[in-house]
Structure formats: structure tokens, C-alpha cells
């Protein structure tokens, strides 16, 4: 069954939350409380856009001999529109940056990986980094508090 044929069963039903649609409309310059018909039209447009984009990506995956859609298939589906392709490329770049940062320091572990240590750049310490508030009563690891020696 073609993916577009399955969408017909959802016609007339709202797929997105009213609050999400209201915030999206407000972000793009509409009034704070948009009309119900405006929200319905936006919901239908968004649903159709996502459906068509996924259909094109599924076609790309099918040509490549896969049953699952990869992110590259979404990129291929946006190839004819430079604005969409630019946004997808931007998201790929951000994802790679986040993945790289996750590889450096594992959030579940307090240790830093050996490869992460090589990637980190340590600044040399200067005179300004000395501890000015160091306790002068401490000498050789022993405290001289109370005047006892």
C-alpha cells in the first residue's frame, strides 16, 4: 500500500496539539489567540508536508534497497529546495558537534576517555592563576593553627 493512501484515514482529524499550533502561529506573527480555522489549515499543511517529505525519503530508501529511512534519505528528499536542504545540513552539523562532545566526556562516567584527553587543549597556567587566598598558616601539609608547632 502506498504511504499516501494511508493518510486518507486521518483527514479531518487534527494531528497536532492546539497549543503547539497556537505557539507556532504566534511565533510567525499571528495573534495570540488564532482562529480555529487557521489552526486547522496549519495542521493540514504541516501534516501534508511531513507526509510528502517522508514519502520522498521512503522512495529514496527503496531505491537504495532499504526498508528503513535514514537521515540521508531526508536530505535527498530536500535536495530540490535549498532552504530546506540548508536547514537539514545545519541540523546534521549540530548533531555531529553534539555527538563529538558526547564522545569526549561520557555523561554517565566521571572519567575522561583517553581519546578525549588528547582532544582537550589545556591552557598553560600563568602567574595570575596562583591561589591568592591560600592559607598562610599551612606549611608542609600541616596546619599551624593555634600557634602550636
Secondary structure, DSSP 8 states (H G I E B T S, - for coil): --HHHHHGGGTTS--S-HHHHHHHHHHTT--SS--HHHHHHHHHHHHHHHHHHHHHHHHHHHHTT-SS--HHHHHHHTTT-HHHHHHHHHHHHHHHHHHHHHHHS-TT-SS--HHHHHHS------GGGS-TT--TTEETTEE-GGG--
